[in-house]
Amino acid sequence: MVPACYNKNMAKEGCPGSREITNPYPEEIRCRWCGMINEIWSDEPEMECKGCKKTISRQMACNCLLWCPGAKQCVGEQKYENLLKSMKNQPRH
């Protein structure tokens, strides 16, 4: 189902929902094993901890990738596939 806020120009111009994917920014995430704070980018679902080298992941917010017909073109095919795969593998709360 496509939300009412979607319009056909969003695929060309980029929609507000894809900004953290197309213009990523750094965030801090604490490793649950060693406690070290690591920098992760807003478009990355997981990373290797700089301290203990274990894979740490974070919950990716539900975003336009799940409903927008132009999402693949908007964010790029490789990023689209990687993020969609990581969102499908996340446990549901």
Wavefront OBJ file of the C-alpha trace (Angstrom):
o trace
v 0.000 0.000 0.000
v 1.368 3.398 -0.970
v 0.819 6.227 1.533
v -1.167 9.282 0.505
v 1.954 11.465 0.802
v 3.657 9.706 -2.133
v 3.722 11.379 -5.512
v 5.425 10.369 -8.787
v 8.033 13.150 -8.591
v 9.474 11.710 -5.368
v 11.261 8.953 -7.292
v 13.157 11.586 -9.299
v 13.675 14.232 -6.620
v 14.126 11.935 -3.642
v 11.632 11.742 -0.850
v 12.131 12.925 2.738
v 11.960 9.311 3.973
v 15.109 8.324 2.089
v 17.346 11.174 3.287
v 19.106 9.163 6.002
v 19.888 6.528 3.358
v 20.941 8.799 0.506
v 22.685 11.324 2.819
v 23.951 9.149 5.687
v 25.275 10.637 8.908
v 27.370 9.139 11.727
v 25.798 7.839 14.925
v 27.270 6.199 18.003
v 26.434 2.638 18.979
v 27.676 0.828 22.086
v 28.878 -2.747 21.736
v 26.751 -5.035 23.878
v 29.710 -7.361 24.485
v 32.606 -5.063 25.417
v 30.885 -1.701 25.922
v 33.047 0.191 23.435
v 31.369 3.062 21.612
v 31.620 2.739 17.822
v 30.667 5.050 14.984
v 28.065 3.643 12.597
v 26.460 5.414 9.653
v 22.697 5.848 9.450
v 22.532 3.606 6.364
v 24.431 0.695 7.965
v 22.516 -2.040 9.780
v 25.631 -3.636 11.293
v 29.377 -3.247 11.752
v 32.399 -4.884 13.359
v 33.196 -3.559 16.852
v 36.546 -1.764 16.945
v 37.224 -3.261 20.384
v 36.229 -6.929 20.423
v 35.727 -7.435 16.645
v 32.252 -8.952 17.106
v 29.444 -7.936 14.775
v 27.132 -5.393 16.334
v 23.830 -4.449 14.774
v 21.077 -1.970 15.330
v 17.393 -1.838 14.609
v 16.744 -0.161 11.291
v 13.677 2.058 11.276
v 10.836 1.164 8.982
v 11.229 3.430 5.993
v 10.147 4.038 2.436
v 12.093 1.037 1.106
v 9.191 -1.164 2.159
v 6.451 0.629 0.235
v 7.806 3.089 -2.324
v 7.733 1.883 -5.945
v 10.731 4.106 -6.760
v 12.892 3.132 -3.752
v 15.388 1.015 -5.693
v 16.139 3.839 -8.130
v 16.119 6.464 -5.386
v 18.751 4.899 -3.098
v 20.580 2.671 -5.595
v 20.109 -1.023 -6.321
v 22.935 -2.419 -4.149
v 22.059 -0.311 -1.094
v 18.363 -1.129 -1.593
v 19.005 -4.886 -1.673
v 21.364 -4.809 1.348
v 19.044 -2.715 3.527
v 15.921 -4.636 2.570
v 17.652 -7.918 3.415
v 18.800 -6.614 6.812
v 15.311 -5.301 7.657
v 13.732 -8.667 6.806
v 16.220 -10.433 9.120
v 15.430 -8.209 12.122
v 13.281 -9.671 14.862
v 9.781 -8.208 15.044
v 8.804 -6.495 18.313
l 1 2 3 4 5 6 7 8 9 10 11 12 13 14 15 16 17 18 19 20 21 22 23 24 25 26 27 28 29 30 31 32 33 34 35 36 37 38 39 40 41 42 43 44 45 46 47 48 49 50 51 52 53 54 55 56 57 58 59 60 61 62 63 64 65 66 67 68 69 70 71 72 73 74 75 76 77 78 79 80 81 82 83 84 85 86 87 88 89 90 91 92 93
